Amino acid sequence: MNDIKNRAKPFEFMQCISILKSTAKRAKNLHELRDLIATVSEESIFHHTCQYFLKGRIREYTNDFAHWVGESLEESALAEQLSSIDPYEFKNISELRTALLTVIDNYLENFPEPREALAGEEFYFNETITIVFPARIRARNLAEFLIAIRYIDGASIYYHFHEARTRLGGGIDDFSKWFDEVLGEQDLAKRLWAIDPFMHSIEGIREHIVEIVNEKVKKDMEITGVEE
Amino acid sequence: MIAKYAGIAPKGDLILLQKLGEIFREKSFLHINSTRAGGGVAEILQRMIPILRDLGIDARWEIIEGDERFFDITKKIHNALQGNFESITEEMWQYHYEVNKRNAKKLNLEADAVLIHDPQPAPLIEFKVQDYSESDIAPWLWRCHIDVSNPVQEVCDYLRRYCEKYDAAIFSVSKFARAMSIDEFIIPPSIDPLSEKNRDLTEDEIRETLEKYKIPADRPIMLQVSRFDRFKDPIGVIKAYRIVKKYNDCILVLAGSPASDDPEGEIVLNEVREYASNDPDVHILLLPPFSDRDINALQRSATVVLQKSLKEGFGLTVSEAMWKGKPVIGGATGGIPLQIVHGFTGFLVHTSEGAAFRARQFLNNPEMVKKMGERGKEYIRNNFLITRQIRDYLSVWYAIKNNEKSVLEL
C-alpha cells in the first residue's frame, strides 16, 4: 500500500532565499525599539524572528531583537526573556508582535531608563522578499530521502523544517507531514517532530534527521526471523 | 562559465541563477560606472558581466567619461558621503550634471534593466529612456557601494534628488540605507573564488611570492592587506605586533598598493615606515597594481590575518582571507562584523591590545585556527561569493517586475 502512495507523491525538495529590504527605520534605545516593533510591517517582524534560523548556526539568542538587546544594550535579563519567545508558537505574526511588546513593556516598567546603543550600533529594521524554487531533488522513498537530506543545501532544510511551521501552522514541518501522510510512518514523523528547532543549528538538525531516518532504513532492511 | 562554479558555490544559488537566466534570457542588463579598471566596482564587474552573459542575459557594461574637474568634484562628493566635510557648490553640481548629460548622448541607455553604480553617474537617471519596454517594467537601480552611514547632510540631500527618481536603491549594509521614498535593498559585495586573487595556488607559487618580497618562511606571519590609510590603522597593527612579539617570535607584513589617487597615502606610508623604525621583521610592501596573485599568496602563507580598520566600507579582504581558510581578526566596524562571526569564524576587536591578544590565541592554538578557518570558509561560501551577488541582483529585478510580493515562487 505504501509503495503505491510513494509513487503517487514523492517528496519534492524546495528551497528559498531571502532578499533583504531596508525599512530605513532604526532604534537606538529600548523605547524606540518597542515603538517600532509596534508599527513595523509583519514581514519585518517575521524576518527578525522566524528567519533568524536561516543564519545557519545556533547563537546565544534566538531572534534579532534579543541579540541586539543583549549585545548592544547589554540588557541581559531582557535578552533572555526575548530569546525564550518561540515564534512558531503563535497563530500569526500579530500575536507574536503582542508577545514581544508585552515582554518589553514589563521590562520597561521595572527599568524605565535603559541605556542607549553606541552610534552605529542601532537596530536596523529590515524585511525580506522570499524567493522559493525547486532544489531539483526528489525522493520517492525513505532511502532516497536519506541520501538527499545529507547533501541538500541548508536553505532547503530551513524551508521544510522551519519555514513550514509558519506556512502549515500547528508546529508541523514538511518532512514529518510527508512521513505521516504519504509514507504512513507515524512513529518516524513523531520522532522528527520532536526535534526542537530552537536547540540546534541547521546543520545540527540535518544530523538529527539523518540519524533518525538512517536508523529506520537500517531496521527496515534487516531480515528478521529464521530463514528456512 | 557558470559551470565552473559547480562544487564551489552553493548548489541552490546555481539552480536559482539558471532559473533567473531562463526568465531573463536575451533581456538586456546595462551596468554603468565611472572606471573600467581599478577599485572594487570595476573588479567585480569584470567578473560579473561574463557570468551574466553565460546565463543568456545580454549584459553590457558602459563607463561615463569625464575630465579632471569632473573627477575632482565626484571625489569630493564621495568624501562628503563618507562623512568628511566638503563643500559642493551649485556650480559644481551643475558641472556634475552637464558631464552626465554629455555622456547620456553618447551612451545607449536602452535596456531591460539598468544598474548605475555610485554617485558619479547618478544623474543619468534624468536621461532614462521613457517607456523603453511597453509591455514590461524596465527598472533603473542605483547601487551605492560606499559607506553613507554618516554623510554630510547637504551633499546627501542634493544627491537624493537623483536617487529618488530610480525604481530602487541598493546598499551594501543595512546601516548605509537612508530614509528615501523608493525601495532600498541590501546586497553585500562579494569575492570571486576563481579570480587570480582567490584561486587555489601551488606551494611553488606561494614560495615564489615570499622569495620575491624577501619574506622569511621560518616564522609565523601576521598580515594586513590594505591601502596605507589611517582608517585601516596600520600603526595600530604594528602596536599589536609589538605586544605579540614579546611572547611569540613572528613576522609582520603590511601590504598595500600605491595610492596614486590618494594624496594622503604617501604621508601615511611614511608615518608607518617611521613607526616601524627599521624592525627587520616588519615588512612594508608597496605592491604594484595587478598584484592579485601576490596578495593571494601572502594571505595563504599568513598564520594571523588582521583587518584592524577603524572605519570600513565593507572590507572584502576579510572574505578573501576567510575563503583561504584563515580566521581573521577584524575591527568591529562597517561590513566587517557581517563577515566575522565573533568567536566562531574569527574575532572582532576594538583595540591594538585586543588584536594582540587574539593573535596570540591564534599563534598558540593551531587547532582553533583550523576549526575557525574551516567554518569561515563555509560562511563565505554561503554568503559572500559572486554567484550570490549576481543571484541577488537578478532577484531584485525579478521582484520589481512582480510588484515586490513578499513571497515569490519560481
Interface residues (C-beta under 8 A of the other chain):
Chain A: Q15 I17 I19 L20 K21 S22 A24 R26 E43 G56 R57 A119 G120 E122 Y124 N126 E127 T128 I129 T130 I131 V132 F133 P134 A135 R136 D153 G154 A155 S156
Chain B: P10 K11 G12 D13 I15 L16 K19 S149 N150 F171 S174 K175 A177 R178 A179 M180 D183 E184 F185 I186 I187 T333 V341 F344 N382 R391 D392 S395 V396 Y398 A399 E404 K405 S406 V407 L408 E409 L410
